[in-house]
Amino acid sequence: MGFSNSNIIILLCIFLIVNGCNQTTSKIIVEKQNPNKLIKDKQKMTPKNKYFAEKVVKKKIGTSKNTTTNQLSNNDVVFEFRNERLLQGQVSKKPLQNKKTTKALSAVFKMLNQNISLDTTNLNLNNTEVSNPIDYDKYIYNSEINGNYKNILALLPFTGSYSNFALKIRESLDMSILRFGSKDIQIVYFDTGKDKYELNLKNILKTVKPKLIIGPFTRESLLKIKPFAKAESIPVFTFSNDIALIEKNIWSLGFSPEEQIDSIFSCSLRNGSKRFGLIAPENLYGNIILDRSVSLIKTNKDNYFEKLRLSNKQINNKPELFSILKNFLNYKEEVNSTHTKFDTIFLGGSKEFVLEIAPLLAFYDVDSRKVQILGTEEFNTSEIKNEPSLEKAWFPMIATQNTEDLKLIWNEAWKDEYDYFTNAGFDAGIIGINYLNQNKTIDVFLKDVKSLINGFTFKANGLLTKPVSVMQIEKLGMLKNIKLCNDID
């Protein structure tokens, strides 16, 4: 059977269509090592304003050994700028040109100008260019530390279990110096997450000659760094939450367990709580928060309390854990039974600890709408705020201010989650820059200075006044301010 002319034309059309569908666009992979090629080839991706590479000093940017690569489909476009985002890659002369962000920046400048508690005489509020050298490396390279700069040494754990917190603080520090820094100030970063890093501390301080240290993050690191900082009289803004280590020239920007307990129990006692059940992990942290809680409860001799410390072994042995909690809560296996032993239960510990115990409290008749549940700042996580057994629970939180505009800027710059360490890092950067731009000694400069975002008031001998609010968890994870306790220090 022969083909008609019409059949031949139809087959030809089908062939052309199939061939056209096979013309796939090859994937474009932008590698960290050579980002300029794509920018050069794709003119539409180049910012309108010229990028002044010399405005930002980048030094030996390293890549993590733990970086993993995902399988890509043929049409994927990959940008390998995740860690540095705004600061590593395309930066225009005037970054963040989004209208909302520009408005937000203007608002921040205005707030700083109006903040009479800060000495803003030398603060570069009109700086719209990226004009500050920043050492983007996590490590110290002796030959590259410029002695002509006023150096801020940032000691943060970029490797290890706290690396996510370190990166968050680093992003906020970078943002503060990019927006408000002057040309003679730079931040030098050093990784305290490495083993035996303390062996290099003396050489690091000798090389960098820092005017200020921001960090470290943990109590253990602060213990190692304190002797060197004290010997050189270098002021320290640490993120450690151990207030036992603060002293002259060392200020803690962390929210310590003691400060959290003081605020939440003062509020609870003012609200009429009398009978307390205290549950915490059997470790150093658990001992600190339980001892502090008991000292506050004992201020009234008519108050009653019982303590329960739970070890990891007990938590992992479910039958034993159930038995312990039943006895502690005086649970009665009766129809329509209600809890009567405690009017208030404090549940302290990590997020995992809280989420393990809270549902069991509800199972053993502790209704959080009738028995007041107290927690620490650890409750301020989405998982806990959305846990049904913790509805109406109370926890303390730093009463931040001026955050809406900063959140807009943060989102534009980093596309990252905004949290407490965003505020603390930004405040540390702003105050540090302002300190280095004047000639006062640190104790004179910080006298009654109030930080812009967290509202910390600096006092002598390392003391800080921190505005704390007590929050109540509502349905769907919403929060309500307990106004009864707003004036509790």
DOTORMAR-218039 format. One record per residue (C-alpha): residue number from 1; residue in three letters; x, y, z. Coordinates in steps of 0.02 Angstrom, whole numbers, padded with zeros to 5 digits, always signed. Example, Ala and Ser with C-alpha at 12.3 -4.5 7.8 and 13.67 -1.06 7.14 Angstrom:
BEGIN
 resi resn     xx     yy     zz
    1  ALA +00615 -00225 +00390
    2  SER +00684 -00053 +00357
***
This chain:
BEGIN
 resi resn     xx     yy     zz
    1  MET +00000 +00000 +00000
    2  GLY +00075 +00168 -00049
    3  PHE +00072 +00330 +00047
    4  SER -00031 +00474 -00017
    5  ASN +00041 +00649 -00025
    6  SER -00062 +00700 +00126
    7  ASN +00011 +00557 +00230
    8  ILE +00188 +00608 +00185
    9  ILE +00153 +00788 +00237
   10  ILE +00080 +00729 +00404
   11  LEU +00234 +00620 +00441
   12  LEU +00349 +00765 +00398
   13  CYS +00256 +00880 +00518
   14  ILE +00267 +00751 +00659
   15  PHE +00455 +00734 +00630
   16  LEU +00480 +00922 +00641
   17  ILE +00377 +00934 +00801
   18  VAL +00473 +00792 +00888
   19  ASN +00640 +00865 +00835
   20  GLY +00591 +01035 +00903
   21  CYS +00542 +00961 +01072
   22  ASN +00714 +00881 +01089
   23  GLN +00802 +01050 +01081
   24  THR +00823 +01066 +01270
   25  THR +00911 +01212 +01350
   26  SER +01072 +01159 +01432
   27  LYS +01081 +01191 +01618
   28  ILE +01180 +01338 +01684
   29  ILE +01282 +01307 +01840
   30  VAL +01358 +01457 +01924
   31  GLU +01509 +01397 +02018
   32  LYS +01579 +01490 +02167
   33  GLN +01752 +01495 +02088
   34  ASN +01699 +01596 +01934
   35  PRO +01537 +01692 +01958
   36  ASN +01588 +01833 +01841
   37  LYS +01572 +01731 +01680
   38  LEU +01385 +01712 +01695
   39  ILE +01364 +01895 +01740
   40  LYS +01467 +01945 +01588
   41  ASP +01371 +01828 +01472
   42  LYS +01200 +01871 +01541
   43  GLN +01193 +02060 +01537
   44  LYS +01016 +02063 +01604
   45  MET +01079 +01996 +01772
   46  THR +01204 +02138 +01796
   47  PRO +01150 +02274 +01918
   48  LYS +01118 +02445 +01843
   49  ASN +01252 +02523 +01950
   50  LYS +01431 +02469 +01931
   51  TYR +01493 +02344 +02060
   52  PHE +01648 +02411 +02147
   53  ALA +01741 +02252 +02191
   54  GLU +01872 +02350 +02287
   55  LYS +01738 +02412 +02406
   56  VAL +01725 +02241 +02491
   57  VAL +01879 +02148 +02546
   58  LYS +01859 +01959 +02535
   59  LYS +01997 +01849 +02599
   60  LYS +02015 +01666 +02553
   61  ILE +01833 +01617 +02560
   62  GLY +01830 +01434 +02607
   63  THR +01697 +01306 +02571
   64  SER +01632 +01184 +02699
   65  LYS +01691 +01005 +02687
   66  ASN +01515 +00952 +02730
   67  THR +01439 +01033 +02575
   68  THR +01328 +00912 +02481
   69  THR +01270 +00924 +02302
   70  ASN +01095 +00879 +02247
   71  GLN +01052 +00794 +02083
   72  LEU +00994 +00921 +01957
   73  SER +00867 +00914 +01818
   74  ASN +00924 +00974 +01648
   75  ASN +00848 +01146 +01665
   76  ASP +00905 +01190 +01841
   77  VAL +00994 +01355 +01870
   78  VAL +01102 +01344 +02025
   79  PHE +01174 +01491 +02121
   80  GLU +01311 +01438 +02241
   81  PHE +01300 +01595 +02348
   82  ARG +01196 +01527 +02488
   83  ASN +01310 +01564 +02635
   84  GLU +01361 +01741 +02589
   85  ARG +01213 +01790 +02477
   86  LEU +01217 +01980 +02469
   87  LEU +01401 +01994 +02513
   88  GLN +01469 +01863 +02396
   89  GLY +01417 +01889 +02218
   90  GLN +01320 +02030 +02137
   91  VAL +01327 +02186 +02244
   92  SER +01275 +02351 +02172
   93  LYS +01345 +02517 +02228
   94  LYS +01181 +02548 +02320
   95  PRO +01118 +02374 +02371
   96  LEU +00942 +02332 +02424
   97  GLN +00849 +02442 +02302
   98  ASN +00679 +02367 +02341
   99  LYS +00561 +02511 +02385
  100  LYS +00504 +02434 +02549
  101  THR +00684 +02400 +02599
  102  THR +00740 +02576 +02555
  103  LYS +00599 +02642 +02662
  104  ALA +00649 +02524 +02802
  105  LEU +00830 +02581 +02795
  106  SER +00776 +02762 +02806
  107  ALA +00671 +02719 +02957
  108  VAL +00820 +02634 +03042
  109  PHE +00930 +02786 +03007
  110  LYS +00795 +02898 +03079
  111  MET +00781 +02789 +03235
  112  LEU +00968 +02795 +03261
  113  ASN +00970 +02984 +03243
  114  GLN +00832 +02998 +03371
  115  ASN +00912 +02878 +03494
  116  ILE +00994 +03003 +03611
  117  SER +01065 +02864 +03719
  118  LEU +01190 +02824 +03581
  119  ASP +01333 +02939 +03537
  120  THR +01293 +02954 +03352
  121  THR +01411 +03097 +03314
  122  ASN +01533 +02985 +03222
  123  LEU +01412 +02851 +03166
  124  ASN +01407 +02842 +02977
  125  LEU +01219 +02858 +02953
  126  ASN +01231 +02917 +02773
  127  ASN +01336 +02772 +02713
  128  THR +01247 +02698 +02563
  129  GLU +01399 +02614 +02486
  130  VAL +01481 +02451 +02531
  131  SER +01641 +02532 +02588
  132  ASN +01701 +02425 +02731
  133  PRO +01835 +02292 +02726
  134  ILE +01771 +02130 +02801
  135  ASP +01870 +01972 +02826
  136  TYR +01752 +01837 +02765
  137  ASP +01864 +01694 +02816
  138  LYS +01828 +01589 +02968
  139  TYR +02012 +01577 +03009
  140  ILE +02155 +01696 +03045
  141  TYR +02287 +01723 +02912
  142  ASN +02429 +01822 +02990
  143  SER +02493 +01898 +02829
  144  GLU +02324 +01973 +02786
  145  ILE +02282 +02067 +02946
  146  ASN +02300 +02252 +02913
  147  GLY +02367 +02346 +03063
  148  ASN +02299 +02511 +02999
  149  TYR +02121 +02461 +03039
  150  LYS +02026 +02464 +03203
  151  ASN +01992 +02279 +03215
  152  ILE +01843 +02193 +03295
  153  LEU +01883 +02010 +03329
  154  ALA +01727 +01900 +03314
  155  LEU +01753 +01733 +03401
  156  LEU +01613 +01616 +03347
  157  PRO +01590 +01426 +03328
  158  PHE +01575 +01411 +03139
  159  THR +01600 +01224 +03152
  160  GLY +01518 +01105 +03275
  161  SER +01345 +01097 +03353
  162  TYR +01325 +01285 +03369
  163  SER +01374 +01331 +03191
  164  ASN +01197 +01385 +03143
  165  PHE +01195 +01513 +03283
  166  ALA +01367 +01575 +03233
  167  LEU +01315 +01602 +03053
  168  LYS +01161 +01699 +03110
  169  ILE +01267 +01814 +03218
  170  ARG +01393 +01834 +03079
  171  GLU +01258 +01888 +02956
  172  SER +01193 +02019 +03077
  173  LEU +01369 +02083 +03113
  174  ASP +01404 +02095 +02927
  175  MET +01244 +02191 +02901
  176  SER +01285 +02314 +03039
  177  ILE +01458 +02353 +02973
  178  LEU +01402 +02362 +02792
  179  ARG +01269 +02489 +02834
  180  PHE +01349 +02589 +02974
  181  GLY +01536 +02552 +02973
  182  SER +01675 +02672 +02928
  183  LYS +01822 +02639 +02813
  184  ASP +01947 +02610 +02954
  185  ILE +01847 +02474 +03044
  186  GLN +01845 +02290 +02998
  187  ILE +01782 +02129 +03076
  188  VAL +01899 +01980 +03081
  189  TYR +01814 +01812 +03110
  190  PHE +01890 +01663 +03198
  191  ASP +01815 +01490 +03220
  192  THR +01804 +01433 +03402
  193  GLY +01721 +01271 +03351
  194  LYS +01887 +01190 +03308
  195  ASP +01976 +01075 +03429
  196  LYS +02115 +01156 +03532
  197  TYR +02089 +01327 +03452
  198  GLU +02138 +01405 +03619
  199  LEU +02320 +01361 +03584
  200  ASN +02320 +01499 +03452
  201  LEU +02231 +01633 +03554
  202  LYS +02388 +01724 +03610
  203  ASN +02453 +01735 +03433
  204  ILE +02283 +01786 +03367
  205  LEU +02269 +01932 +03486
  206  LYS +02448 +01984 +03448
  207  THR +02413 +01982 +03261
  208  VAL +02241 +02060 +03257
  209  LYS +02265 +02185 +03399
  210  PRO +02076 +02198 +03423
  211  LYS +01997 +02350 +03501
  212  LEU +01843 +02245 +03542
  213  ILE +01798 +02060 +03551
  214  ILE +01623 +02005 +03499
  215  GLY +01590 +01829 +03561
  216  PRO +01619 +01693 +03606
  217  PHE +01455 +01597 +03604
  218  THR +01476 +01469 +03742
  219  ARG +01525 +01470 +03925
  220  GLU +01671 +01351 +03892
  221  SER +01746 +01465 +03760
  222  LEU +01725 +01618 +03870
  223  LEU +01822 +01533 +04010
  224  LYS +01967 +01506 +03888
  225  ILE +01964 +01681 +03815
  226  LYS +01938 +01783 +03975
  227  PRO +02120 +01776 +04037
  228  PHE +02187 +01842 +03871
  229  ALA +02057 +01979 +03856
  230  LYS +02085 +02035 +04036
  231  ALA +02275 +02038 +04014
  232  GLU +02257 +02156 +03864
  233  SER +02109 +02254 +03936
  234  ILE +02003 +02213 +03783
  235  PRO +01815 +02239 +03808
  236  VAL +01708 +02086 +03769
  237  PHE +01526 +02073 +03709
  238  THR +01491 +01888 +03736
  239  PHE +01338 +01788 +03685
  240  SER +01364 +01665 +03828
  241  ASN +01214 +01656 +03944
  242  ASP +01317 +01621 +04100
  243  ILE +01303 +01779 +04203
  244  ALA +01422 +01707 +04331
  245  LEU +01565 +01749 +04212
  246  ILE +01525 +01932 +04185
  247  GLU +01636 +02063 +04265
  248  LYS +01717 +02228 +04221
  249  ASN +01744 +02241 +04032
  250  ILE +01638 +02085 +03997
  251  TRP +01454 +02105 +03951
  252  SER +01338 +01959 +03915
  253  LEU +01212 +01984 +03774
  254  GLY +01137 +01812 +03807
  255  PHE +00974 +01782 +03900
  256  SER +01036 +01687 +04052
  257  PRO +00939 +01547 +04139
  258  GLU +00940 +01649 +04299
  259  GLU +00864 +01800 +04213
  260  GLN +00730 +01691 +04133
  261  ILE +00685 +01607 +04298
  262  ASP +00680 +01773 +04392
  263  SER +00557 +01848 +04269
  264  ILE +00440 +01700 +04248
  265  PHE +00429 +01656 +04434
  266  SER +00410 +01836 +04489
  267  CYS +00263 +01847 +04370
  268  SER +00188 +01683 +04430
  269  LEU +00204 +01728 +04614
  270  ARG +00125 +01897 +04581
  271  ASN -00018 +01804 +04497
  272  GLY -00051 +01705 +04657
  273  SER +00036 +01538 +04626
  274  LYS +00066 +01440 +04786
  275  ARG +00097 +01256 +04749
  276  PHE +00237 +01221 +04625
  277  GLY +00291 +01062 +04537
  278  LEU +00465 +01084 +04462
  279  ILE +00524 +00967 +04322
  280  ALA +00696 +00982 +04242
  281  PRO +00833 +00872 +04167
  282  GLU +00965 +00798 +04280
  283  ASN +01114 +00901 +04221
  284  LEU +01203 +01065 +04260
  285  TYR +01072 +01170 +04172
  286  GLY +00932 +01080 +04265
  287  ASN +01019 +01111 +04431
  288  ILE +01040 +01297 +04394
  289  ILE +00858 +01327 +04349
  290  LEU +00790 +01220 +04491
  291  ASP +00899 +01302 +04623
  292  ARG +00851 +01475 +04561
  293  SER +00667 +01428 +04558
  294  VAL +00670 +01361 +04736
  295  SER +00757 +01518 +04801
  296  LEU +00616 +01625 +04731
  297  ILE +00476 +01511 +04790
  298  LYS +00547 +01511 +04967
  299  THR +00527 +01700 +04981
  300  ASN +00353 +01659 +05049
  301  LYS +00354 +01526 +05184
  302  ASP +00175 +01475 +05141
  303  ASN +00225 +01418 +04967
  304  TYR +00246 +01233 +04930
  305  PHE +00355 +01146 +04801
  306  GLU +00420 +00977 +04745
  307  LYS +00565 +00947 +04624
  308  LEU +00586 +00812 +04494
  309  ARG +00751 +00785 +04404
  310  LEU +00744 +00665 +04257
  311  SER +00897 +00579 +04187
  312  ASN +00916 +00527 +04006
  313  LYS +00902 +00346 +04061
  314  GLN +00736 +00379 +04145
  315  ILE +00669 +00474 +03996
  316  ASN +00716 +00335 +03877
  317  ASN +00639 +00200 +03987
  318  LYS +00455 +00237 +03954
  319  PRO +00375 +00123 +04085
  320  GLU +00488 +00197 +04218
  321  LEU +00454 +00375 +04157
  322  PHE +00266 +00346 +04162
  323  SER +00276 +00279 +04338
  324  ILE +00384 +00424 +04399
  325  LEU +00266 +00555 +04328
  326  LYS +00110 +00469 +04395
  327  ASN +00182 +00470 +04570
  328  PHE +00247 +00648 +04557
  329  LEU +00079 +00714 +04495
  330  ASN -00022 +00606 +04616
  331  TYR -00123 +00540 +04469
  332  LYS -00284 +00447 +04510
  333  GLU -00354 +00327 +04381
  334  GLU -00532 +00382 +04401
  335  VAL -00664 +00440 +04278
  336  ASN -00667 +00631 +04260
  337  SER -00522 +00649 +04382
  338  THR -00435 +00819 +04388
  339  HIS -00263 +00870 +04447
  340  THR -00261 +00951 +04619
  341  LYS -00084 +00931 +04687
  342  PHE -00003 +01083 +04602
  343  ASP -00077 +01246 +04541
  344  THR +00081 +01282 +04442
  345  ILE +00205 +01168 +04353
  346  PHE +00373 +01228 +04289
  347  LEU +00444 +01129 +04144
  348  GLY +00624 +01173 +04104
  349  GLY +00746 +01097 +03980
  350  SER +00782 +01080 +03796
  351  LYS +00648 +01082 +03661
  352  GLU +00660 +00892 +03650
  353  PHE +00641 +00874 +03838
  354  VAL +00489 +00987 +03844
  355  LEU +00403 +00900 +03698
  356  GLU +00435 +00731 +03780
  357  ILE +00359 +00778 +03948
  358  ALA +00220 +00902 +03907
  359  PRO +00100 +00778 +03822
  360  LEU +00121 +00658 +03969
  361  LEU +00070 +00795 +04090
  362  ALA -00090 +00816 +03992
  363  PHE -00117 +00627 +03990
  364  TYR -00104 +00626 +04180
  365  ASP -00241 +00757 +04203
  366  VAL -00135 +00916 +04201
  367  ASP -00244 +01033 +04097
  368  SER -00137 +01182 +04047
  369  ARG -00294 +01290 +04044
  370  LYS -00321 +01257 +04229
  371  VAL -00146 +01220 +04295
  372  GLN -00022 +01358 +04253
  373  ILE +00125 +01290 +04151
  374  LEU +00286 +01391 +04159
  375  GLY +00435 +01374 +04043
  376  THR +00595 +01456 +03988
  377  GLU +00635 +01551 +03829
  378  GLU +00650 +01378 +03749
  379  PHE +00460 +01384 +03733
  380  ASN +00479 +01517 +03599
  381  THR +00492 +01390 +03458
  382  SER +00357 +01344 +03333
  383  GLU +00352 +01162 +03388
  384  ILE +00318 +01205 +03570
  385  LYS +00201 +01350 +03533
  386  ASN +00095 +01232 +03428
  387  GLU +00094 +01090 +03556
  388  PRO -00088 +01073 +03617
  389  SER -00038 +01021 +03792
  390  LEU +00051 +01188 +03817
  391  GLU -00090 +01305 +03771
  392  LYS -00097 +01449 +03898
  393  ALA +00082 +01412 +03956
  394  TRP +00192 +01560 +04005
  395  PHE +00372 +01593 +03958
  396  PRO +00491 +01743 +03963
  397  MET +00550 +01836 +03808
  398  ILE +00659 +01988 +03777
  399  ALA +00543 +02133 +03734
  400  THR +00625 +02187 +03571
  401  GLN +00589 +02355 +03491
  402  ASN +00613 +02435 +03319
  403  THR +00611 +02264 +03238
  404  GLU +00487 +02281 +03095
  405  ASP +00601 +02384 +02984
  406  LEU +00752 +02278 +03029
  407  LYS +00656 +02121 +02980
  408  LEU +00625 +02194 +02807
  409  ILE +00809 +02231 +02785
  410  TRP +00858 +02060 +02851
  411  ASN +00742 +01969 +02733
  412  GLU +00806 +02066 +02583
  413  ALA +00988 +02037 +02630
  414  TRP +00987 +01856 +02685
  415  LYS +00818 +01772 +02652
  416  ASP +00849 +01691 +02821
  417  GLU +00748 +01658 +02979
  418  TYR +00745 +01806 +03097
  419  ASP +00776 +01770 +03282
  420  TYR +00851 +01829 +03446
  421  PHE +01030 +01813 +03385
  422  THR +00990 +01925 +03237
  423  ASN +00947 +02063 +03360
  424  ALA +01092 +02029 +03477
  425  GLY +01221 +02024 +03337
  426  PHE +01155 +02182 +03255
  427  ASP +01155 +02274 +03422
  428  ALA +01333 +02216 +03459
  429  GLY +01391 +02275 +03288
  430  ILE +01309 +02447 +03301
  431  ILE +01374 +02481 +03477
  432  GLY +01547 +02414 +03432
  433  ILE +01561 +02525 +03279
  434  ASN +01503 +02677 +03375
  435  TYR +01628 +02641 +03515
  436  LEU +01774 +02629 +03393
  437  ASN +01724 +02792 +03310
  438  GLN +01754 +02897 +03465
  439  ASN +01892 +02920 +03593
  440  LYS +01805 +02877 +03756
  441  THR +01854 +02729 +03862
  442  ILE +01733 +02583 +03856
  443  ASP +01664 +02609 +04032
  444  VAL +01629 +02793 +03998
  445  PHE +01556 +02761 +03826
  446  LEU +01439 +02622 +03882
  447  LYS +01374 +02711 +04036
  448  ASP +01185 +02696 +04019
  449  VAL +01195 +02662 +03831
  450  LYS +01037 +02575 +03770
  451  SER +01048 +02454 +03624
  452  LEU +00936 +02491 +03476
  453  ILE +00843 +02326 +03451
  454  ASN +00849 +02222 +03611
  455  GLY +00841 +02376 +03721
  456  PHE +00982 +02321 +03837
  457  THR +01046 +02458 +03952
  458  PHE +01232 +02441 +03987
  459  LYS +01294 +02468 +04164
  460  ALA +01464 +02461 +04248
  461  ASN +01552 +02298 +04290
  462  GLY +01472 +02200 +04149
  463  LEU +01293 +02222 +04206
  464  LEU +01148 +02242 +04084
  465  THR +00967 +02285 +04113
  466  LYS +00862 +02180 +03995
  467  PRO +00678 +02217 +03960
  468  VAL +00585 +02052 +03981
  469  SER +00403 +02014 +03939
  470  VAL +00306 +01862 +03996
  471  MET +00209 +01785 +03851
  472  GLN +00060 +01666 +03850
  473  ILE +00039 +01536 +03713
  474  GLU -00130 +01549 +03628
  475  LYS -00212 +01438 +03496
  476  LEU -00119 +01412 +03332
  477  GLY +00044 +01462 +03414
  478  MET -00005 +01644 +03438
  479  LEU +00066 +01741 +03586
  480  LYS -00014 +01859 +03711
  481  ASN +00080 +01980 +03822
  482  ILE +00043 +01958 +04008
  483  LYS +00027 +02142 +04052
  484  LEU +00021 +02102 +04239
  485  CYS +00208 +02068 +04230
  486  ASN +00269 +02202 +04110
  487  ASP +00350 +02306 +04247
  488  ILE +00446 +02160 +04324
  489  ASP +00635 +02182 +04302
***
